[in-house]
Amino acid sequence: MLRPQQAQVPLYGANEGHLAALAQQGNLQLTQAALAEMMSAQQGMQQMAAQKNLEVPKVNFYPSKHADPHKARKRDIRQAYRLLQPAKRSWFSPMRWAGNKYRYNKDTGVCVVDGCDCAELIRHENLYERICDEETGRSLYEMYWQNPVTGQAEAFIARDKVTSGKKMRGTYCPEHLHLFHLLKKWEAEEDKQNEMNPRRLRDKVKRGVSIVTVPVAAVRSKEVIPPLFVKYESWFDELARDAGRTKAIRITRDIDPLTGENDVVRVTFDSRYMRWEMEQANLPTPQFQAMMQQQNLDVSMVPPMGE
């Protein structure tokens, strides 16, 4: 018996409580801040459609909730690749057999997935500037729509196999470009994990590649850490990861403008905000409730292992 495809519910109908709940499970690299940027992108596109009477897409990406974070990331990567594939013409279209395989491979102002007029979007409001990386704070426009050497505006060019293959003539709309950006980060983390595989290390040694162990303290920072604080490093690392998954934990630093060192570090646990997130997660919106019902249906239709 085949398992039915899980319904994809857009994030623009969720609230912060639901985002916090989603960030606590599944793909560890998909933090609450990243989900918030994704929701902001969807909401911005829908507002633009309503105000300017434009046709804009709805990217129905919904993160995996698999209990294993590694498998959840793999599922998110597969889903991202599926959603970012350029739209192809029908097999029966004469234009496909004439060499025009892709439907929206027109120019750098058109999204290759859905045909959205990105040039028209930018004329009304540059949503690429509003959507930022949750870690660096750089906008999609800075990272993908500017020449890294000259700083001049230059459209992002999509590829026919998403992250590889031939360059096309089209681009990605803001929603698809943000998903593309997240996909690159997830794959980088996947590659980093694969490189730590003992089998991969043995293969490197066989090819004559030497492996030199460098103390982490030597490469992490030139800042001198007092011996009393060294034992708290692992705790702070865990804290920094959790701070990216919920707004109930905040880390603020006072940086010395002369030396660039952290003078004061404050950690805030907001119990009131944490309770509010839990309450919001227990009061789902209709979209969130529909998604949960669909997931329960999927689980109930999976046959036992013995069948």
Secondary structure as GFF3:
##gff-version 3
##sequence-region A 1 307
A	DSSP	three_ten_helix	11	13	.	.	.	ID=ss1
A	DSSP	alpha_helix	16	23	.	.	.	ID=ss2
A	DSSP	alpha_helix	32	52	.	.	.	ID=ss3
A	DSSP	alpha_helix	69	84	.	.	.	ID=ss4
A	DSSP	alpha_helix	94	97	.	.	.	ID=ss5
A	DSSP	alpha_helix	118	124	.	.	.	ID=ss6
A	DSSP	alpha_helix	127	130	.	.	.	ID=ss7
A	DSSP	alpha_helix	140	144	.	.	.	ID=ss8
A	DSSP	alpha_helix	174	195	.	.	.	ID=ss9
A	DSSP	alpha_helix	198	206	.	.	.	ID=ss10
A	DSSP	alpha_helix	216	220	.	.	.	ID=ss11
A	DSSP	alpha_helix	227	230	.	.	.	ID=ss12
A	DSSP	alpha_helix	233	243	.	.	.	ID=ss13
A	DSSP	beta_strand	249	255	.	.	.	ID=ss14
A	DSSP	beta_strand	262	269	.	.	.	ID=ss15
A	DSSP	alpha_helix	271	281	.	.	.	ID=ss16
A	DSSP	alpha_helix	286	300	.	.	.	ID=ss17
###
